[in-house]
Amino acid sequence: MLTLEQRREILKRGRPQITWEGEPLLGSIYGEEEVEAAGEASRESSDINKGCGCTAQRLVEFEDAFAA
């Protein structure tokens, strides 16, 4: 845990211009179709009847498609 002095020192630096410097370098902007596919894969991976966690078929398919 940070000490009070460490927190004060960090806060003196101010906010970064962008939240995460790597974000603009990712090379893509995701549309509603991509967002919905990611959400659906996440929801399905939480359903024990469809395969829990990383074993859910849709999640595996999504990860493969995303990697490609």
All heavy atoms as TSV, in Angstrom:
chain	resi	resn	atom	element	x	y	z
A	1	MET	N	N	0.841	-1.173	0.000
A	1	MET	CA	C	0.000	0.000	0.000
A	1	MET	C	C	0.888	1.238	0.000
A	1	MET	O	O	1.919	1.273	0.653
A	1	MET	CB	C	-0.914	-0.021	1.218
A	1	MET	CG	C	-1.816	1.181	1.299
A	1	MET	SD	S	-2.936	1.113	2.680
A	1	MET	CE	C	-4.386	0.591	1.825
A	2	LEU	N	N	0.484	2.235	-0.755
A	2	LEU	CA	C	1.248	3.477	-0.826
A	2	LEU	C	C	1.089	4.291	0.448
A	2	LEU	O	O	0.001	4.339	1.029
A	2	LEU	CB	C	0.774	4.320	-2.005
A	2	LEU	CG	C	0.985	3.747	-3.398
A	2	LEU	CD1	C	0.305	4.621	-4.427
A	2	LEU	CD2	C	2.446	3.614	-3.703
A	3	THR	N	N	2.163	4.933	0.828
A	3	THR	CA	C	2.071	5.831	1.978
A	3	THR	C	C	1.398	7.129	1.543
A	3	THR	O	O	1.267	7.411	0.341
A	3	THR	CB	C	3.471	6.169	2.525
A	3	THR	OG1	O	4.172	6.935	1.530
A	3	THR	CG2	C	4.255	4.914	2.881
A	4	LEU	N	N	0.985	7.911	2.500
A	4	LEU	CA	C	0.350	9.184	2.199
A	4	LEU	C	C	1.300	10.074	1.401
A	4	LEU	O	O	0.893	10.715	0.426
A	4	LEU	CB	C	-0.081	9.882	3.493
A	4	LEU	CG	C	-0.757	11.235	3.345
A	4	LEU	CD1	C	-2.021	11.125	2.506
A	4	LEU	CD2	C	-1.086	11.813	4.710
A	5	GLU	N	N	2.564	10.076	1.759
A	5	GLU	CA	C	3.548	10.890	1.039
A	5	GLU	C	C	3.716	10.414	-0.403
A	5	GLU	O	O	3.823	11.224	-1.324
A	5	GLU	CB	C	4.894	10.863	1.764
A	5	GLU	CG	C	5.913	11.802	1.170
A	5	GLU	CD	C	5.444	13.257	1.131
A	5	GLU	OE1	O	4.785	13.726	2.068
A	5	GLU	OE2	O	5.741	13.923	0.126
A	6	GLN	N	N	3.731	9.108	-0.632
A	6	GLN	CA	C	3.843	8.566	-1.988
A	6	GLN	C	C	2.627	8.973	-2.822
A	6	GLN	O	O	2.759	9.338	-3.983
A	6	GLN	CB	C	3.960	7.047	-1.955
A	6	GLN	CG	C	5.295	6.547	-1.456
A	6	GLN	CD	C	5.298	5.053	-1.239
A	6	GLN	OE1	O	4.346	4.478	-0.694
A	6	GLN	NE2	N	6.391	4.401	-1.653
A	7	ARG	N	N	1.441	8.903	-2.237
A	7	ARG	CA	C	0.234	9.313	-2.957
A	7	ARG	C	C	0.276	10.786	-3.321
A	7	ARG	O	O	-0.078	11.182	-4.433
A	7	ARG	CB	C	-1.017	8.996	-2.135
A	7	ARG	CG	C	-1.370	7.526	-2.189
A	7	ARG	CD	C	-2.634	7.239	-1.459
A	7	ARG	NE	N	-2.224	6.842	-0.107
A	7	ARG	CZ	C	-2.981	6.895	0.969
A	7	ARG	NH1	N	-4.199	7.333	0.898
A	7	ARG	NH2	N	-2.528	6.506	2.130
A	8	ARG	N	N	0.720	11.597	-2.395
A	8	ARG	CA	C	0.813	13.038	-2.676
A	8	ARG	C	C	1.792	13.307	-3.813
A	8	ARG	O	O	1.538	14.141	-4.683
A	8	ARG	CB	C	1.238	13.785	-1.418
A	8	ARG	CG	C	0.136	13.908	-0.405
A	8	ARG	CD	C	0.566	14.709	0.788
A	8	ARG	NE	N	-0.540	14.852	1.713
A	8	ARG	CZ	C	-0.402	14.987	3.011
A	8	ARG	NH1	N	0.803	15.004	3.568
A	8	ARG	NH2	N	-1.460	15.112	3.785
A	9	GLU	N	N	2.915	12.591	-3.797
A	9	GLU	CA	C	3.919	12.768	-4.854
A	9	GLU	C	C	3.355	12.370	-6.216
A	9	GLU	O	O	3.559	13.068	-7.205
A	9	GLU	CB	C	5.166	11.935	-4.530
A	9	GLU	CG	C	6.303	12.132	-5.487
A	9	GLU	CD	C	6.803	13.569	-5.523
A	9	GLU	OE1	O	6.826	14.238	-4.477
A	9	GLU	OE2	O	7.159	14.019	-6.632
A	10	ILE	N	N	2.628	11.286	-6.263
A	10	ILE	CA	C	2.013	10.835	-7.514
A	10	ILE	C	C	0.991	11.853	-8.006
A	10	ILE	O	O	0.941	12.184	-9.196
A	10	ILE	CB	C	1.378	9.439	-7.335
A	10	ILE	CG1	C	2.483	8.394	-7.153
A	10	ILE	CG2	C	0.479	9.083	-8.519
A	10	ILE	CD1	C	1.984	7.040	-6.699
A	11	LEU	N	N	0.172	12.351	-7.107
A	11	LEU	CA	C	-0.863	13.311	-7.493
A	11	LEU	C	C	-0.277	14.630	-7.992
A	11	LEU	O	O	-0.900	15.319	-8.805
A	11	LEU	CB	C	-1.815	13.559	-6.318
A	11	LEU	CG	C	-2.714	12.375	-5.961
A	11	LEU	CD1	C	-3.467	12.646	-4.673
A	11	LEU	CD2	C	-3.673	12.062	-7.093
A	12	LYS	N	N	0.911	14.985	-7.553
A	12	LYS	CA	C	1.563	16.210	-8.029
A	12	LYS	C	C	1.873	16.140	-9.523
A	12	LYS	O	O	1.973	17.159	-10.189
A	12	LYS	CB	C	2.878	16.444	-7.275
A	12	LYS	CG	C	2.708	16.952	-5.878
A	12	LYS	CD	C	4.086	17.152	-5.249
A	12	LYS	CE	C	3.980	17.426	-3.783
A	12	LYS	NZ	N	5.317	17.532	-3.151
A	13	ARG	N	N	2.036	14.940	-10.045
A	13	ARG	CA	C	2.372	14.772	-11.457
A	13	ARG	C	C	1.223	15.174	-12.378
A	13	ARG	O	O	1.430	15.441	-13.550
A	13	ARG	CB	C	2.723	13.314	-11.744
A	13	ARG	CG	C	3.914	12.823	-10.977
A	13	ARG	CD	C	4.159	11.364	-11.268
A	13	ARG	NE	N	4.999	10.775	-10.247
A	13	ARG	CZ	C	5.108	9.484	-10.029
A	13	ARG	NH1	N	4.422	8.633	-10.782
A	13	ARG	NH2	N	5.876	9.023	-9.083
A	14	GLY	N	N	0.013	15.169	-11.862
A	14	GLY	CA	C	-1.141	15.513	-12.680
A	14	GLY	C	C	-1.620	14.325	-13.480
A	14	GLY	O	O	-1.025	13.250	-13.482
A	15	ARG	N	N	-2.719	14.534	-14.210
A	15	ARG	CA	C	-3.299	13.464	-15.022
A	15	ARG	C	C	-2.537	13.313	-16.331
A	15	ARG	O	O	-2.092	14.297	-16.900
A	15	ARG	CB	C	-4.746	13.787	-15.368
A	15	ARG	CG	C	-5.668	13.706	-14.197
A	15	ARG	CD	C	-7.075	14.069	-14.659
A	15	ARG	NE	N	-8.006	13.902	-13.585
A	15	ARG	CZ	C	-8.875	12.906	-13.510
A	15	ARG	NH1	N	-8.954	12.024	-14.476
A	15	ARG	NH2	N	-9.688	12.805	-12.494
A	16	PRO	N	N	-2.429	12.076	-16.818
A	16	PRO	CA	C	-1.818	11.888	-18.131
A	16	PRO	C	C	-2.758	12.435	-19.206
A	16	PRO	O	O	-3.965	12.548	-18.996
A	16	PRO	CB	C	-1.676	10.370	-18.251
A	16	PRO	CG	C	-2.670	9.812	-17.289
A	16	PRO	CD	C	-2.817	10.820	-16.197
A	17	GLN	N	N	-2.218	12.759	-20.359
A	17	GLN	CA	C	-3.044	13.274	-21.449
A	17	GLN	C	C	-4.013	12.223	-21.953
A	17	GLN	O	O	-5.124	12.530	-22.345
A	17	GLN	CB	C	-2.165	13.766	-22.590
A	17	GLN	CG	C	-1.417	15.030	-22.240
A	17	GLN	CD	C	-0.604	15.525	-23.417
A	17	GLN	OE1	O	-0.452	14.850	-24.420
A	17	GLN	NE2	N	-0.077	16.723	-23.288
A	18	ILE	N	N	-3.601	10.976	-21.968
A	18	ILE	CA	C	-4.483	9.871	-22.347
A	18	ILE	C	C	-4.440	8.840	-21.223
A	18	ILE	O	O	-3.461	8.755	-20.491
A	18	ILE	CB	C	-4.090	9.231	-23.695
A	18	ILE	CG1	C	-2.626	8.825	-23.696
A	18	ILE	CG2	C	-4.405	10.136	-24.850
A	18	ILE	CD1	C	-2.179	8.142	-24.965
A	19	THR	N	N	-5.491	8.052	-21.101
A	19	THR	CA	C	-5.594	7.110	-19.996
A	19	THR	C	C	-4.474	6.081	-20.014
A	19	THR	O	O	-3.873	5.796	-19.005
A	19	THR	CB	C	-6.956	6.394	-20.051
A	19	THR	OG1	O	-7.965	7.402	-20.084
A	19	THR	CG2	C	-7.161	5.531	-18.841
A	20	TRP	N	N	-4.216	5.516	-21.161
A	20	TRP	CA	C	-3.178	4.495	-21.287
A	20	TRP	C	C	-2.446	4.732	-22.593
A	20	TRP	O	O	-3.049	4.699	-23.659
A	20	TRP	CB	C	-3.821	3.105	-21.243
A	20	TRP	CG	C	-2.851	1.986	-21.435
A	20	TRP	CD1	C	-1.714	1.744	-20.740
A	20	TRP	CD2	C	-2.942	0.947	-22.407
A	20	TRP	NE1	N	-1.085	0.627	-21.206
A	20	TRP	CE2	C	-1.827	0.112	-22.239
A	20	TRP	CE3	C	-3.856	0.636	-23.403
A	20	TRP	CZ2	C	-1.598	-0.998	-23.012
A	20	TRP	CZ3	C	-3.622	-0.482	-24.175
A	20	TRP	CH2	C	-2.502	-1.295	-23.967
A	21	GLU	N	N	-1.170	4.964	-22.509
A	21	GLU	CA	C	-0.414	5.364	-23.688
A	21	GLU	C	C	-0.432	4.331	-24.806
A	21	GLU	O	O	-0.308	4.672	-25.971
A	21	GLU	CB	C	1.021	5.697	-23.299
A	21	GLU	CG	C	1.107	6.966	-22.482
A	21	GLU	CD	C	2.537	7.382	-22.200
A	21	GLU	OE1	O	3.445	6.911	-22.899
A	21	GLU	OE2	O	2.728	8.187	-21.277
A	22	GLY	N	N	-0.601	3.053	-24.497
A	22	GLY	CA	C	-0.616	2.018	-25.524
A	22	GLY	C	C	-1.905	1.984	-26.322
A	22	GLY	O	O	-1.947	1.459	-27.426
A	23	GLU	N	N	-2.977	2.545	-25.780
A	23	GLU	CA	C	-4.277	2.436	-26.430
A	23	GLU	C	C	-4.308	2.948	-27.867
A	23	GLU	O	O	-4.805	2.242	-28.746
A	23	GLU	CB	C	-5.336	3.145	-25.589
A	23	GLU	CG	C	-6.728	2.917	-26.093
A	23	GLU	CD	C	-7.773	3.468	-25.149
A	23	GLU	OE1	O	-7.419	4.047	-24.122
A	23	GLU	OE2	O	-8.947	3.323	-25.462
A	24	PRO	N	N	-3.794	4.129	-28.177
A	24	PRO	CA	C	-3.833	4.579	-29.574
A	24	PRO	C	C	-2.990	3.715	-30.511
A	24	PRO	O	O	-3.175	3.747	-31.703
A	24	PRO	CB	C	-3.259	5.989	-29.515
A	24	PRO	CG	C	-3.400	6.416	-28.109
A	24	PRO	CD	C	-3.289	5.159	-27.289
A	25	LEU	N	N	-2.101	2.934	-29.959
A	25	LEU	CA	C	-1.217	2.119	-30.776
A	25	LEU	C	C	-1.807	0.742	-31.088
A	25	LEU	O	O	-1.193	-0.050	-31.782
A	25	LEU	CB	C	0.131	1.940	-30.064
A	25	LEU	CG	C	0.831	3.246	-29.664
A	25	LEU	CD1	C	2.099	2.949	-28.888
A	25	LEU	CD2	C	1.135	4.100	-30.874
A	26	LEU	N	N	-2.989	0.453	-30.576
A	26	LEU	CA	C	-3.586	-0.860	-30.798
A	26	LEU	C	C	-3.975	-1.078	-32.250
A	26	LEU	O	O	-4.127	-2.199	-32.698
A	26	LEU	CB	C	-4.808	-1.065	-29.898
A	26	LEU	CG	C	-4.489	-1.177	-28.410
A	26	LEU	CD1	C	-5.778	-1.266	-27.600
A	26	LEU	CD2	C	-3.618	-2.388	-28.112
A	27	GLY	N	N	-4.198	-0.022	-32.987
A	27	GLY	CA	C	-4.411	-0.139	-34.418
A	27	GLY	C	C	-5.824	-0.407	-34.862
A	27	GLY	O	O	-6.046	-0.751	-36.007
A	28	SER	N	N	-6.807	-0.282	-33.995
A	28	SER	CA	C	-8.162	-0.553	-34.415
A	28	SER	C	C	-9.154	0.182	-33.528
A	28	SER	O	O	-8.866	0.500	-32.394
A	28	SER	CB	C	-8.437	-2.050	-34.362
A	28	SER	OG	O	-9.714	-2.322	-34.886
A	29	ILE	N	N	-10.299	0.432	-34.093
A	29	ILE	CA	C	-11.416	0.970	-33.335
A	29	ILE	C	C	-12.522	-0.069	-33.447
A	29	ILE	O	O	-12.832	-0.543	-34.538
A	29	ILE	CB	C	-11.884	2.319	-33.910
A	29	ILE	CG1	C	-10.763	3.337	-33.765
A	29	ILE	CG2	C	-13.161	2.789	-33.232
A	29	ILE	CD1	C	-11.046	4.666	-34.398
A	30	TYR	N	N	-13.084	-0.447	-32.334
A	30	TYR	CA	C	-14.068	-1.509	-32.319
A	30	TYR	C	C	-15.474	-0.945	-32.443
A	30	TYR	O	O	-15.850	-0.023	-31.741
A	30	TYR	CB	C	-13.932	-2.355	-31.052
A	30	TYR	CG	C	-12.532	-2.907	-30.924
A	30	TYR	CD1	C	-11.654	-2.437	-29.971
A	30	TYR	CD2	C	-12.082	-3.862	-31.818
A	30	TYR	CE1	C	-10.360	-2.929	-29.886
A	30	TYR	CE2	C	-10.796	-4.360	-31.741
A	30	TYR	CZ	C	-9.939	-3.889	-30.773
A	30	TYR	OH	O	-8.668	-4.363	-30.700
A	31	GLY	N	N	-16.249	-1.537	-33.336
A	31	GLY	CA	C	-17.624	-1.126	-33.541
A	31	GLY	C	C	-18.569	-1.950	-32.694
A	31	GLY	O	O	-18.165	-2.817	-31.917
A	32	GLU	N	N	-19.845	-1.688	-32.859
A	32	GLU	CA	C	-20.870	-2.366	-32.065
A	32	GLU	C	C	-20.855	-3.877	-32.268
A	32	GLU	O	O	-21.070	-4.641	-31.329
A	32	GLU	CB	C	-22.240	-1.788	-32.412
A	32	GLU	CG	C	-23.288	-2.072	-31.376
A	32	GLU	CD	C	-22.922	-1.599	-29.975
A	32	GLU	OE1	O	-22.347	-0.511	-29.814
A	32	GLU	OE2	O	-23.212	-2.341	-29.020
A	33	GLU	N	N	-20.564	-4.331	-33.476
A	33	GLU	CA	C	-20.524	-5.770	-33.749
A	33	GLU	C	C	-19.440	-6.463	-32.922
A	33	GLU	O	O	-19.667	-7.521	-32.332
A	33	GLU	CB	C	-20.280	-6.010	-35.239
A	33	GLU	CG	C	-20.337	-7.468	-35.628
A	33	GLU	CD	C	-20.121	-7.673	-37.122
A	33	GLU	OE1	O	-20.045	-6.681	-37.880
A	33	GLU	OE2	O	-20.028	-8.836	-37.513
A	34	GLU	N	N	-18.264	-5.847	-32.852
A	34	GLU	CA	C	-17.174	-6.429	-32.072
A	34	GLU	C	C	-17.478	-6.402	-30.579
A	34	GLU	O	O	-17.204	-7.363	-29.856
A	34	GLU	CB	C	-15.854	-5.682	-32.343
A	34	GLU	CG	C	-15.302	-5.883	-33.723
A	34	GLU	CD	C	-15.854	-4.905	-34.750
A	34	GLU	OE1	O	-16.715	-4.077	-34.418
A	34	GLU	OE2	O	-15.418	-4.980	-35.896
A	35	VAL	N	N	-18.033	-5.290	-30.138
A	35	VAL	CA	C	-18.371	-5.162	-28.717
A	35	VAL	C	C	-19.413	-6.208	-28.333
A	35	VAL	O	O	-19.303	-6.872	-27.295
A	35	VAL	CB	C	-18.870	-3.733	-28.402
A	35	VAL	CG1	C	-19.425	-3.639	-26.991
A	35	VAL	CG2	C	-17.747	-2.725	-28.608
A	36	GLU	N	N	-20.437	-6.388	-29.161
A	36	GLU	CA	C	-21.482	-7.375	-28.885
A	36	GLU	C	C	-20.920	-8.792	-28.892
A	36	GLU	O	O	-21.273	-9.619	-28.043
A	36	GLU	CB	C	-22.624	-7.256	-29.898
A	36	GLU	CG	C	-23.772	-8.188	-29.630
A	36	GLU	CD	C	-24.375	-8.050	-28.242
A	36	GLU	OE1	O	-24.457	-6.926	-27.711
A	36	GLU	OE2	O	-24.770	-9.089	-27.671
A	37	ALA	N	N	-20.030	-9.105	-29.829
A	37	ALA	CA	C	-19.423	-10.443	-29.882
A	37	ALA	C	C	-18.603	-10.719	-28.626
A	37	ALA	O	O	-18.667	-11.812	-28.063
A	37	ALA	CB	C	-18.545	-10.578	-31.131
A	38	ALA	N	N	-17.853	-9.738	-28.166
A	38	ALA	CA	C	-17.063	-9.904	-26.941
A	38	ALA	C	C	-17.973	-10.096	-25.737
A	38	ALA	O	O	-17.725	-10.956	-24.882
A	38	ALA	CB	C	-16.150	-8.703	-26.732
A	39	GLY	N	N	-19.034	-9.296	-25.669
A	39	GLY	CA	C	-19.980	-9.418	-24.566
A	39	GLY	C	C	-20.681	-10.763	-24.555
A	39	GLY	O	O	-20.827	-11.402	-23.506
A	40	GLU	N	N	-21.115	-11.205	-25.718
A	40	GLU	CA	C	-21.799	-12.496	-25.822
A	40	GLU	C	C	-20.866	-13.638	-25.432
A	40	GLU	O	O	-21.261	-14.563	-24.722
A	40	GLU	CB	C	-22.329	-12.710	-27.243
A	40	GLU	CG	C	-23.104	-13.991	-27.419
A	40	GLU	CD	C	-24.345	-14.081	-26.549
A	40	GLU	OE1	O	-24.955	-13.031	-26.261
A	40	GLU	OE2	O	-24.701	-15.208	-26.149
A	41	ALA	N	N	-19.632	-13.580	-25.867
A	41	ALA	CA	C	-18.665	-14.617	-25.506
A	41	ALA	C	C	-18.430	-14.625	-23.999
A	41	ALA	O	O	-18.349	-15.695	-23.378
A	41	ALA	CB	C	-17.343	-14.396	-26.247
A	42	SER	N	N	-18.362	-13.456	-23.393
A	42	SER	CA	C	-18.166	-13.378	-21.946
A	42	SER	C	C	-19.375	-13.912	-21.193
A	42	SER	O	O	-19.231	-14.650	-20.218
A	42	SER	CB	C	-17.898	-11.931	-21.523
A	42	SER	OG	O	-16.682	-11.490	-22.056
A	43	ARG	N	N	-20.581	-13.531	-21.643
A	43	ARG	CA	C	-21.799	-14.025	-20.985
A	43	ARG	C	C	-21.898	-15.541	-21.096
A	43	ARG	O	O	-22.215	-16.229	-20.127
A	43	ARG	CB	C	-23.035	-13.368	-21.594
A	43	ARG	CG	C	-23.253	-11.937	-21.147
A	43	ARG	CD	C	-24.596	-11.396	-21.606
A	43	ARG	NE	N	-24.675	-11.256	-23.061
A	43	ARG	CZ	C	-24.212	-10.213	-23.745
A	43	ARG	NH1	N	-23.630	-9.213	-23.113
A	43	ARG	NH2	N	-24.338	-10.164	-25.060
A	44	GLU	N	N	-21.612	-16.058	-22.267
A	44	GLU	CA	C	-21.708	-17.498	-22.481
A	44	GLU	C	C	-20.671	-18.247	-21.652
A	44	GLU	O	O	-20.937	-19.342	-21.156
A	44	GLU	CB	C	-21.540	-17.815	-23.964
A	44	GLU	CG	C	-22.090	-19.173	-24.328
A	44	GLU	CD	C	-22.228	-19.336	-25.826
A	44	GLU	OE1	O	-23.045	-18.612	-26.429
A	44	GLU	OE2	O	-21.513	-20.182	-26.370
A	45	SER	N	N	-19.513	-17.666	-21.466
A	45	SER	CA	C	-18.467	-18.337	-20.686
A	45	SER	C	C	-18.828	-18.392	-19.203
A	45	SER	O	O	-18.236	-19.163	-18.451
A	45	SER	CB	C	-17.122	-17.646	-20.872
A	45	SER	OG	O	-17.097	-16.397	-20.220
A	46	SER	N	N	-19.806	-17.587	-18.789
A	46	SER	CA	C	-20.254	-17.609	-17.403
A	46	SER	C	C	-21.413	-18.586	-17.184
A	46	SER	O	O	-21.829	-18.804	-16.060
A	46	SER	CB	C	-20.707	-16.209	-16.976
A	46	SER	OG	O	-19.642	-15.307	-17.068
A	47	ASP	N	N	-21.951	-19.147	-18.247
A	47	ASP	CA	C	-23.091	-20.058	-18.181
A	47	ASP	C	C	-22.581	-21.493	-18.057
A	47	ASP	O	O	-22.017	-22.054	-18.992
A	47	ASP	CB	C	-23.954	-19.913	-19.440
A	47	ASP	CG	C	-25.225	-20.728	-19.393
A	47	ASP	OD1	O	-25.317	-21.668	-18.566
A	47	ASP	OD2	O	-26.133	-20.425	-20.197
A	48	ILE	N	N	-22.795	-22.086	-16.911
A	48	ILE	CA	C	-22.267	-23.433	-16.654
A	48	ILE	C	C	-22.849	-24.476	-17.599
A	48	ILE	O	O	-22.245	-25.521	-17.851
A	48	ILE	CB	C	-22.488	-23.828	-15.181
A	48	ILE	CG1	C	-21.614	-25.015	-14.842
A	48	ILE	CG2	C	-23.961	-24.101	-14.899
A	48	ILE	CD1	C	-21.320	-25.170	-13.401
A	49	ASN	N	N	-24.009	-24.193	-18.177
A	49	ASN	CA	C	-24.618	-25.132	-19.120
A	49	ASN	C	C	-23.960	-25.091	-20.498
A	49	ASN	O	O	-24.177	-25.973	-21.316
A	49	ASN	CB	C	-26.118	-24.844	-19.271
A	49	ASN	CG	C	-26.858	-25.090	-17.980
A	49	ASN	OD1	O	-26.659	-26.102	-17.329
A	49	ASN	ND2	N	-27.676	-24.139	-17.587
A	50	LYS	N	N	-23.184	-24.053	-20.752
A	50	LYS	CA	C	-22.556	-23.905	-22.064
A	50	LYS	C	C	-21.040	-24.059	-21.992
A	50	LYS	O	O	-20.353	-23.915	-22.985
A	50	LYS	CB	C	-22.912	-22.545	-22.665
A	50	LYS	CG	C	-24.393	-22.405	-22.948
A	50	LYS	CD	C	-24.700	-21.082	-23.556
A	50	LYS	CE	C	-26.187	-20.956	-23.831
A	50	LYS	NZ	N	-26.528	-19.683	-24.442
A	51	GLY	N	N	-20.518	-24.298	-20.822
A	51	GLY	CA	C	-19.077	-24.413	-20.645
A	51	GLY	C	C	-18.584	-23.242	-19.834
A	51	GLY	O	O	-18.722	-22.102	-20.238
A	52	CYS	N	N	-18.082	-23.512	-18.690
A	52	CYS	CA	C	-17.703	-22.438	-17.772
A	52	CYS	C	C	-16.262	-21.984	-18.031
A	52	CYS	O	O	-15.383	-22.791	-18.278
A	52	CYS	CB	C	-17.863	-22.922	-16.343
A	52	CYS	SG	S	-17.821	-21.601	-15.141
A	53	GLY	N	N	-16.048	-20.681	-17.964
A	53	GLY	CA	C	-14.704	-20.140	-18.140
A	53	GLY	C	C	-14.189	-20.302	-19.548
A	53	GLY	O	O	-14.905	-20.111	-20.515
A	54	CYS	N	N	-12.942	-20.684	-19.663
A	54	CYS	CA	C	-12.296	-20.725	-20.977
A	54	CYS	C	C	-12.693	-21.932	-21.811
A	54	CYS	O	O	-12.216	-22.084	-22.926
A	54	CYS	CB	C	-10.788	-20.652	-20.820
A	54	CYS	SG	S	-10.101	-22.027	-19.871
A	55	THR	N	N	-13.596	-22.787	-21.305
A	55	THR	CA	C	-14.010	-23.946	-22.085
A	55	THR	C	C	-15.250	-23.678	-22.934
A	55	THR	O	O	-15.632	-24.522	-23.735
A	55	THR	CB	C	-14.298	-25.157	-21.175
A	55	THR	OG1	O	-15.378	-24.829	-20.297
A	55	THR	CG2	C	-13.066	-25.535	-20.366
A	56	ALA	N	N	-15.896	-22.532	-22.752
A	56	ALA	CA	C	-17.091	-22.207	-23.537
A	56	ALA	C	C	-16.719	-22.121	-25.013
A	56	ALA	O	O	-15.774	-21.431	-25.386
A	56	ALA	CB	C	-17.700	-20.893	-23.070
A	57	GLN	N	N	-17.445	-22.839	-25.842
A	57	GLN	CA	C	-17.098	-22.931	-27.260
A	57	GLN	C	C	-17.071	-21.563	-27.936
A	57	GLN	O	O	-16.176	-21.261	-28.710
A	57	GLN	CB	C	-18.064	-23.865	-27.992
A	57	GLN	CG	C	-17.697	-24.097	-29.444
A	57	GLN	CD	C	-16.297	-24.673	-29.619
A	57	GLN	OE1	O	-15.820	-25.449	-28.802
A	57	GLN	NE2	N	-15.624	-24.271	-30.673
A	58	ARG	N	N	-18.060	-20.727	-27.649
A	58	ARG	CA	C	-18.099	-19.416	-28.290
A	58	ARG	C	C	-16.889	-18.576	-27.889
A	58	ARG	O	O	-16.331	-17.844	-28.698
A	58	ARG	CB	C	-19.375	-18.674	-27.955
A	58	ARG	CG	C	-19.387	-17.314	-28.649
A	58	ARG	CD	C	-20.698	-16.684	-28.547
A	58	ARG	NE	N	-21.511	-17.159	-29.643
A	58	ARG	CZ	C	-22.539	-16.495	-30.129
A	58	ARG	NH1	N	-22.878	-15.369	-29.609
A	58	ARG	NH2	N	-23.229	-16.973	-31.120
A	59	LEU	N	N	-16.462	-18.703	-26.645
A	59	LEU	CA	C	-15.289	-17.955	-26.197
A	59	LEU	C	C	-14.048	-18.431	-26.927
A	59	LEU	O	O	-13.243	-17.619	-27.379
A	59	LEU	CB	C	-15.111	-18.086	-24.684
A	59	LEU	CG	C	-14.009	-17.255	-24.074
A	59	LEU	CD1	C	-14.206	-15.774	-24.374
A	59	LEU	CD2	C	-13.922	-17.472	-22.589
A	60	VAL	N	N	-13.916	-19.728	-27.099
A	60	VAL	CA	C	-12.766	-20.277	-27.841
A	60	VAL	C	C	-12.803	-19.772	-29.292
A	60	VAL	O	O	-11.780	-19.329	-29.821
A	60	VAL	CB	C	-12.778	-21.826	-27.779
A	60	VAL	CG1	C	-11.740	-22.411	-28.718
A	60	VAL	CG2	C	-12.565	-22.300	-26.359
A	61	GLU	N	N	-13.992	-19.812	-29.900
A	61	GLU	CA	C	-14.123	-19.331	-31.283
A	61	GLU	C	C	-13.802	-17.841	-31.367
A	61	GLU	O	O	-13.132	-17.393	-32.302
A	61	GLU	CB	C	-15.541	-19.589	-31.785
A	61	GLU	CG	C	-15.848	-21.051	-31.993
A	61	GLU	CD	C	-17.331	-21.318	-32.218
A	61	GLU	OE1	O	-18.130	-20.348	-32.274
A	61	GLU	OE2	O	-17.703	-22.494	-32.328
A	62	PHE	N	N	-14.303	-17.076	-30.398
A	62	PHE	CA	C	-14.042	-15.635	-30.394
A	62	PHE	C	C	-12.545	-15.355	-30.270
A	62	PHE	O	O	-11.984	-14.542	-30.995
A	62	PHE	CB	C	-14.795	-14.965	-29.238
A	62	PHE	CG	C	-14.419	-13.526	-29.048
A	62	PHE	CD1	C	-14.908	-12.556	-29.903
A	62	PHE	CD2	C	-13.560	-13.148	-28.046
A	62	PHE	CE1	C	-14.544	-11.229	-29.747
A	62	PHE	CE2	C	-13.195	-11.826	-27.879
A	62	PHE	CZ	C	-13.704	-10.868	-28.736
A	63	GLU	N	N	-11.875	-16.044	-29.346
A	63	GLU	CA	C	-10.434	-15.833	-29.160
A	63	GLU	C	C	-9.657	-16.192	-30.414
A	63	GLU	O	O	-8.714	-15.484	-30.799
A	63	GLU	CB	C	-9.934	-16.635	-27.964
A	63	GLU	CG	C	-10.423	-16.083	-26.644
A	63	GLU	CD	C	-10.029	-16.933	-25.471
A	63	GLU	OE1	O	-9.661	-18.132	-25.660
A	63	GLU	OE2	O	-10.083	-16.427	-24.343
A	64	ASP	N	N	-10.053	-17.274	-31.060
A	64	ASP	CA	C	-9.383	-17.674	-32.311
A	64	ASP	C	C	-9.586	-16.621	-33.395
A	64	ASP	O	O	-8.641	-16.241	-34.104
A	64	ASP	CB	C	-9.897	-19.021	-32.798
A	64	ASP	CG	C	-9.435	-20.174	-31.918
A	64	ASP	OD1	O	-8.492	-19.989	-31.113
A	64	ASP	OD2	O	-10.040	-21.270	-32.026
A	65	ALA	N	N	-10.831	-16.138	-33.537
A	65	ALA	CA	C	-11.129	-15.125	-34.552
A	65	ALA	C	C	-10.415	-13.813	-34.238
A	65	ALA	O	O	-9.883	-13.148	-35.126
A	65	ALA	CB	C	-12.639	-14.894	-34.651
A	66	PHE	N	N	-10.383	-13.452	-32.963
A	66	PHE	CA	C	-9.718	-12.214	-32.571
A	66	PHE	C	C	-8.222	-12.293	-32.838
A	66	PHE	O	O	-7.620	-11.349	-33.333
A	66	PHE	CB	C	-9.978	-11.931	-31.084
A	66	PHE	CG	C	-9.509	-10.583	-30.631
A	66	PHE	CD1	C	-10.280	-9.467	-30.852
A	66	PHE	CD2	C	-8.288	-10.438	-29.986
A	66	PHE	CE1	C	-9.855	-8.215	-30.435
A	66	PHE	CE2	C	-7.848	-9.209	-29.569
A	66	PHE	CZ	C	-8.638	-8.077	-29.791
A	67	ALA	N	N	-7.639	-13.436	-32.553
A	67	ALA	CA	C	-6.201	-13.634	-32.788
A	67	ALA	C	C	-5.881	-13.564	-34.282
A	67	ALA	O	O	-4.827	-13.058	-34.677
A	67	ALA	CB	C	-5.754	-14.962	-32.199
A	68	ALA	N	N	-6.802	-14.097	-35.087
A	68	ALA	CA	C	-6.579	-14.090	-36.536
A	68	ALA	C	C	-6.668	-12.675	-37.075
A	68	ALA	O	O	-5.994	-12.292	-37.989
A	68	ALA	CB	C	-7.601	-14.984	-37.214
